[in-house]
């Protein structure tokens, strides 16, 4: 307690205005906690979507580049490039599937906890 504040008499009743203020502050804290939980969930969804798009673009492009380099090295144009392009696409699809199934498993677990 600060030195310039008078001590509170324990026999006096608590001021109703202070009680009302505490109740309103508690209500505002609960409301803000719910809002921040919603924002956090939506940011997770957009993050997952960005990762999925990155996987679907990066896999085939990376495979095509590595395949093109191998084709130039061995003189087998376009066989390595085409094979690794399709392999990159397949790996990207598998990664997106794993990403989305992991997210849906977590969503089911959250739903069970809420019940």
N, C-alpha and C positions, 0 to 999 in steps of 0.2 A: 504494500500500500504506500502511496506517496505521503511525504511528511506533511504537506499542506492540506491534505484531505482529513476531515474530521472522522473519528471512528464511529462506526455504526452501532447504535444501541441495539443489543440482541432482543430486547423486549418490545421494540416497535414492530409493527406489521410492515411487510414488504409493500412498497408502493405499487398500486395496480398498473400504473403506467409502465413501470419497469417490467412487470410480468407480461404485459401486452407486447412490449417491444421484444422481449425474449421469444415469445411465441411467433411473432412475425418474422424475426430473424431465422428461427428454426425452419419455418415454412419456406422462406426464400432459399435457404441452404439446400433443402430437399428438392425444390424445383430446379435449382441450378445443377444439382448432381444428376437429375434425370436428363436434363438438356445436354450436359457434357457426355453422358453415356450414349445418347443418340448420335451426337456428332462423331464420337470415337468409332461407333459401328459403321457409319456411312463412310468414314475415311478408310476403314479397313476394306470395304467393298470396292472403293475406287482404286485402292492400292492393288487389290487382287486383279481387277480388270486390266490395269496397266501392265501388270506382270504377265498376264495371259497374252495380251497383244504383243508384248516384247518377245515372248517365247515363240509365238506364231510367225513373227517376222524374222527374228534372229536365227532360229533353227535352220530354215531353208537357205537364208542368205549366207550363213556361216558354212553350211554344207556345200553350197555352190562355189564359194570362194576357195575352200580347201580342195574341192574337186577340180576347179579350173587350174590351180597350182599343180596338182598332181598330173593333170592332162598335159600341161606345158612341159612338165619334167619328163614324162614318159612318152609323149607324142601320141596319146590315145584320144585326142579331142573328139567328141564330147562325152565319152562314156563315164569317166570318173565324176565329172561335173553333174551329169544327170543322176547317177546312182546316189551320190552324196546329197544332192538336192532333195531327192525323195526320202532318203534316210533322215535328213535334217527335219523334214516336215513330219515324218512319223514320230521322231523323238519329241518334237514340239507338241504334237497332239497328245502323246502319252503324258508329258509334263503338265499340260493344261488339265487333263483328266485327273491326274493326281492332286493338283492344286485345288480343283473344284470339289473333289470328293473329300479332301481333308477339311475344307471349309464347311461342307454340309454335315460332316460328322460332328464338328464343333457346334454347329447350330442346333443339331438334335440334342446334344448334351446340355446346351443352355436351356432349351425348351423343357427338358426333363427336370432340370434344377428349379425352374420357375414354378412348376406344378406342385 
